[in-house]
Amino acid sequence: LALPARRSSWRLIGPLIVMLPVLLFTWLRAVPAEDLTVRVPLQHFLIVTTVSLLAFALAALLAVAALQIAQYRALFLCLGFMSMGGVFAVHGVSTPGIISAGELSEYGGKIVGVSAFLSLFIPALFFAASYTPITGAFERRLPFSPAGWMIVVLAAALATYGGLAFMSSELIAALPFGTVPYSYAMAAATIALLLFAAYQQGRAYLAARLPLQAMLVVAFLLLVEAQLVIVQGNTWRLSWWLYHVLMLVGVGLALWSIAAQRAQGQSLRSLVEATLSLEVKVGAELEHV
């Protein structure tokens, strides 16, 4: 009886976690007097750094599982969280007031905006890729040996991005992603990709009811909300701070789910393998409908 009860409670808690931020953001935007300005660069740097570290930790766990079970789906999820951690770290370090000298100080504000959009757009590409038929074709036709190199290449790309932010800040600041209409186009693409991933993950969850599947659905939806807040919120307002919390909760929930099930004695390999093998099975069945 414990398992059905836990599932029943999650059906209530999951939608609540997703809906509360929407209601809070709507209220803050509707009542400007309550949408206070909170300009605290150090706290911004700390919360962004926390999100980045959690994303890197989740990526590391998924990388181990991906290499163990040779699943591109796990690998693409790993690359998604890895790119989020790397780009969002640049977003945090470039916070105006954190570094007070050099080009980064001069262009920091623009780099913050560019990195905010890229920290969701690039992961969304990887997340959506993990649920496409192309991924299934990779798993059937291609060897998994290039997986390690894909991680290395992404790590090099993230290091290059961070290096340019420090040493050639004007190049990153010149990217148009943080300004209209490019920001709106990127946000729309990000939201579409994340909703696609959430939809596909949701179908898998309805078929198998695995906790990690549910957490990933919630995480993807919270990232959708974070992207909407980035577009609609005003910098340093309470409503703007909400997107940092959404990213923190989204990544934290996914990591907590893995840690909780590992604490119950389930191996990382079996946990991820069970989740992904069920998703592949559901996808194959749907193709024949």
C-alpha positions as CSV (number, residue, x, y, z in Angstrom):
1,L,0.0,0.0,0.0
2,A,2.9,2.3,0.5
3,L,3.9,2.6,-3.1
4,P,0.4,3.4,-4.4
5,A,0.0,6.0,-1.6
6,R,3.4,7.6,-2.6
7,R,2.3,7.7,-6.2
8,S,-1.0,9.3,-5.3
9,S,0.7,12.0,-3.2
10,W,3.1,12.7,-6.1
11,R,0.1,13.3,-8.4
12,L,-0.8,16.2,-6.1
13,I,2.7,17.5,-5.3
14,G,4.0,17.4,-8.8
15,P,1.3,19.8,-10.3
16,L,1.6,22.0,-7.2
17,I,5.3,22.4,-7.7
18,V,4.7,23.4,-11.3
19,M,1.8,25.7,-10.7
20,L,2.9,27.7,-7.7
21,P,5.7,29.6,-9.5
22,V,3.3,30.6,-12.3
23,L,0.8,32.0,-9.8
24,L,3.6,33.8,-7.9
25,F,5.1,35.3,-11.0
26,T,1.6,36.4,-12.2
27,W,0.9,38.0,-8.9
28,L,4.2,39.9,-8.7
29,R,3.7,41.2,-12.3
30,A,0.1,42.2,-11.5
31,V,1.1,44.1,-8.3
32,P,4.3,46.1,-9.2
33,A,4.5,47.5,-5.6
34,E,5.2,43.9,-4.4
35,D,7.7,43.2,-7.1
36,L,10.6,44.8,-5.2
37,T,14.1,45.4,-6.5
38,V,16.6,43.2,-4.8
39,R,20.1,44.0,-6.2
40,V,22.5,41.7,-4.5
41,P,25.3,40.6,-6.9
42,L,27.0,38.3,-4.4
43,Q,23.9,36.3,-3.7
44,H,23.2,36.1,-7.4
45,F,26.6,34.6,-7.9
46,L,26.1,32.1,-5.1
47,I,22.8,30.8,-6.3
48,V,23.9,30.5,-9.9
49,T,27.1,28.7,-8.8
50,T,24.9,26.3,-6.7
51,V,22.7,25.5,-9.8
52,S,25.9,25.0,-11.9
53,L,27.4,22.6,-9.4
54,L,24.2,20.6,-9.1
55,A,23.9,20.4,-12.9
56,F,27.5,19.2,-13.1
57,A,26.9,16.6,-10.4
58,L,23.8,15.3,-12.2
59,A,25.7,15.3,-15.5
60,A,28.5,13.2,-13.9
61,L,26.0,10.6,-12.7
62,L,24.3,10.4,-16.0
63,A,27.7,10.1,-17.8
64,V,28.7,7.1,-15.6
65,A,25.3,5.5,-16.3
66,A,25.5,6.3,-20.0
67,L,28.9,4.7,-20.4
68,Q,27.9,1.7,-18.4
69,I,24.7,0.9,-20.3
70,A,25.7,2.4,-23.7
71,Q,22.6,4.5,-24.1
72,Y,22.7,7.7,-26.2
73,R,19.5,8.8,-24.4
74,A,21.4,9.0,-21.1
75,L,24.4,10.6,-22.8
76,F,22.3,13.4,-24.3
77,L,20.7,14.1,-20.9
78,C,24.2,14.1,-19.5
79,L,25.3,16.6,-22.1
80,G,22.3,18.8,-21.5
81,F,22.9,19.2,-17.8
82,M,26.7,19.5,-18.5
83,S,26.1,22.4,-20.9
84,M,23.7,24.0,-18.4
85,G,26.3,23.9,-15.7
86,G,29.0,25.3,-17.8
87,V,27.1,28.2,-19.5
88,F,25.3,29.1,-16.3
89,A,28.6,29.3,-14.4
90,V,29.7,32.0,-16.9
91,H,26.4,33.7,-16.2
92,G,27.3,33.8,-12.5
93,V,30.9,34.9,-12.8
94,S,30.0,37.7,-15.2
95,T,27.5,39.2,-12.7
96,P,28.2,42.9,-12.5
97,G,30.0,43.7,-9.3
98,I,31.6,40.2,-8.9
99,I,34.7,41.1,-11.0
100,S,35.5,44.7,-10.9
101,A,38.4,44.9,-13.4
102,G,39.1,44.1,-17.0
103,E,36.9,43.5,-20.0
104,L,34.5,41.2,-18.1
105,S,33.6,44.1,-15.8
106,E,32.8,46.3,-18.8
107,Y,30.8,43.8,-20.7
108,G,29.5,41.7,-17.8
109,G,25.9,42.9,-18.1
110,K,25.6,41.8,-21.7
111,I,27.3,38.5,-21.1
112,V,24.9,37.8,-18.2
113,G,22.0,38.2,-20.6
114,V,23.5,36.1,-23.4
115,S,24.5,33.3,-21.0
116,A,21.0,33.3,-19.4
117,F,19.4,32.4,-22.8
118,L,22.2,30.0,-23.8
119,S,22.1,28.2,-20.5
120,L,18.6,26.9,-21.3
121,F,18.7,26.8,-25.1
122,I,21.7,24.5,-25.5
123,P,20.5,22.0,-22.8
124,A,17.0,22.1,-24.4
125,L,18.6,20.9,-27.7
126,F,20.2,17.9,-26.0
127,F,17.1,17.1,-23.9
128,A,14.9,17.1,-27.0
129,A,17.5,15.1,-28.9
130,S,17.3,12.3,-26.3
131,Y,13.6,11.7,-27.2
132,T,13.8,11.8,-31.0
133,P,13.7,8.8,-33.3
134,I,17.2,9.7,-34.4
135,T,18.5,8.8,-31.0
136,G,16.9,5.4,-31.3
137,A,18.7,5.0,-34.7
138,F,22.0,5.8,-33.0
139,E,21.5,3.1,-30.4
140,R,20.6,0.5,-33.1
141,R,23.2,1.3,-35.8
142,L,26.2,3.1,-34.3
143,P,28.8,2.0,-31.8
144,F,28.7,3.8,-28.4
145,S,32.5,4.3,-28.4
146,P,32.3,8.0,-29.5
147,A,30.4,8.9,-26.3
148,G,33.5,9.8,-24.3
149,W,34.7,12.0,-27.1
150,M,31.4,13.8,-27.2
151,I,31.8,14.7,-23.5
152,V,35.3,15.9,-24.1
153,V,34.3,18.0,-27.1
154,L,31.5,19.6,-25.1
155,A,33.8,20.3,-22.2
156,A,36.3,21.9,-24.6
157,A,33.5,24.1,-26.1
158,L,32.3,25.2,-22.6
159,A,35.9,26.0,-21.6
160,T,36.3,28.0,-24.8
161,Y,33.1,29.9,-24.1
162,G,34.3,30.7,-20.5
163,G,37.7,31.7,-21.8
164,L,36.3,34.1,-24.3
165,A,34.0,35.6,-21.6
166,F,37.1,36.4,-19.6
167,M,39.7,37.3,-22.3
168,S,37.7,38.5,-25.2
169,S,34.5,39.7,-23.5
170,E,33.4,41.9,-26.4
171,L,33.0,38.8,-28.6
172,I,30.5,37.2,-26.3
173,A,28.8,40.5,-25.5
174,A,28.3,41.1,-29.2
175,L,26.2,38.0,-29.6
176,P,22.6,39.1,-30.2
177,F,20.9,36.4,-28.1
178,G,20.1,38.7,-25.2
179,T,18.4,41.3,-27.2
180,V,15.0,41.5,-29.0
181,P,13.9,40.0,-31.4
182,Y,16.7,37.3,-31.2
183,S,16.0,36.7,-27.5
184,Y,12.3,36.0,-28.3
185,A,13.1,33.6,-31.1
186,M,15.6,31.7,-28.9
187,A,13.1,31.6,-26.0
188,A,10.4,30.3,-28.3
189,A,12.7,27.6,-29.6
190,T,13.8,26.7,-26.1
191,I,10.3,26.4,-24.8
192,A,9.2,24.2,-27.7
193,L,12.1,21.9,-27.2
194,L,11.6,21.6,-23.5
195,L,7.8,21.0,-23.9
196,F,8.6,18.3,-26.5
197,A,11.0,16.6,-24.0
198,A,8.5,16.9,-21.1
199,Y,5.7,15.5,-23.3
200,Q,7.7,12.5,-24.4
201,Q,9.0,11.9,-20.8
202,G,5.4,12.2,-19.5
203,R,4.2,9.5,-21.8
204,A,6.9,7.2,-20.5
205,Y,6.0,8.1,-16.9
206,L,2.3,7.3,-17.5
207,A,3.3,3.9,-18.8
208,A,5.9,2.9,-16.1
209,R,5.4,5.3,-13.1
210,L,9.0,5.5,-12.3
211,P,10.0,8.3,-9.9
212,L,12.9,9.5,-11.9
213,Q,10.7,9.8,-15.0
214,A,8.3,12.0,-13.0
215,M,11.1,14.2,-11.7
216,L,12.4,14.8,-15.2
217,V,8.9,15.8,-16.4
218,V,8.7,18.4,-13.5
219,A,12.3,19.5,-14.2
220,F,11.6,20.2,-17.9
221,L,8.4,22.1,-17.0
222,L,10.2,24.2,-14.4
223,L,12.8,25.1,-17.0
224,V,10.1,26.2,-19.4
225,E,8.8,28.5,-16.7
226,A,12.3,29.8,-16.1
227,Q,12.6,30.7,-19.7
228,L,9.3,32.6,-19.6
229,V,10.5,34.5,-16.6
230,I,13.8,35.5,-18.3
231,V,11.8,37.0,-21.2
232,Q,9.1,38.7,-19.1
233,G,10.9,39.6,-15.9
234,N,12.8,42.8,-15.1
235,T,16.4,42.5,-13.9
236,W,16.9,42.4,-10.1
237,R,13.1,42.3,-9.4
238,L,11.7,39.6,-7.3
239,S,9.9,38.2,-10.3
240,W,13.3,38.0,-12.1
241,W,14.9,36.2,-9.2
242,L,12.2,33.5,-9.6
243,Y,13.8,32.0,-12.6
244,H,17.0,31.2,-10.7
245,V,14.9,29.4,-8.1
246,L,13.1,27.5,-10.8
247,M,16.4,26.3,-12.2
248,L,17.7,25.4,-8.8
249,V,14.5,23.4,-7.9
250,G,14.4,21.7,-11.3
251,V,18.0,20.4,-11.2
252,G,17.8,19.7,-7.5
253,L,14.7,17.5,-7.8
254,A,16.3,15.4,-10.6
255,L,19.5,14.9,-8.5
256,W,17.5,14.2,-5.3
257,S,15.5,11.6,-7.1
258,I,18.6,9.7,-8.1
259,A,20.2,10.1,-4.6
260,A,17.0,8.9,-2.9
261,Q,16.7,5.7,-5.0
262,R,20.4,5.1,-4.6
263,A,20.0,5.3,-0.8
264,Q,17.4,2.5,-1.1
265,G,20.0,0.2,-2.5
266,Q,19.3,0.6,-6.2
267,S,22.4,0.9,-8.4
268,L,22.9,3.8,-10.6
269,R,23.1,1.6,-13.6
270,S,19.9,-0.3,-12.9
271,L,18.1,2.9,-12.1
272,V,18.9,4.7,-15.3
273,E,18.7,1.5,-17.4
274,A,15.2,0.7,-16.1
275,T,14.0,4.2,-16.9
276,L,15.5,4.3,-20.4
277,S,14.7,0.8,-21.4
278,L,11.1,1.4,-20.6
279,E,11.1,4.7,-22.6
280,V,12.6,2.9,-25.6
281,K,10.0,0.1,-25.4
282,V,7.1,2.6,-25.2
283,G,8.6,4.5,-28.2
284,A,8.8,1.3,-30.2
285,E,5.2,0.3,-29.4
286,L,3.9,3.8,-30.4
287,E,5.7,3.6,-33.7
288,H,3.5,0.5,-34.6
289,V,0.2,2.1,-33.6
